[in-house]
Amino acid sequence: MGQRVRPTAAEMFVPADLLQGILVVSSFGFWAVMLGLIPVLLFRVWLA
């Protein structure tokens, strides 16, 4: 029973890493979408 304390303590640090990873991926995805939409918008404006 005493050995089960370590996995729970390690699991407490997992959500922080997951949140940081999600923030990095979401910010990267946001910039990827922005950089991907800007040329498309410019191209559509150029066509119009």
C-alpha positions, -999 to +999 in steps of 0.1 A: +000+000+000+029+024+008+043+019-027+011+032-043+019+068-031+047+073-057+025+067-088-002+090-076+024+117-068+038+112-103+003+114-118-002+148-101+025+162-124+010+148-156-019+173-160+005+202-159+027+187-186-004+179-207-017+215-203+016+229-214+017+206-243-018+214-253-010+252-251+021+247-273+001+227-298-029+250-298-006+281-302+013+264-330-019+253-347-032+289-344-002+304-361-003+276-387-039+284-395-032+322-396-001+317-419-022+293-440-052+317-443-033+349-451-020+337-486-055+323-494-072+356-484-046+376-504-051+353-534-089+356-533-086+394-530-062+394-560-087+373-580-115+397-571 
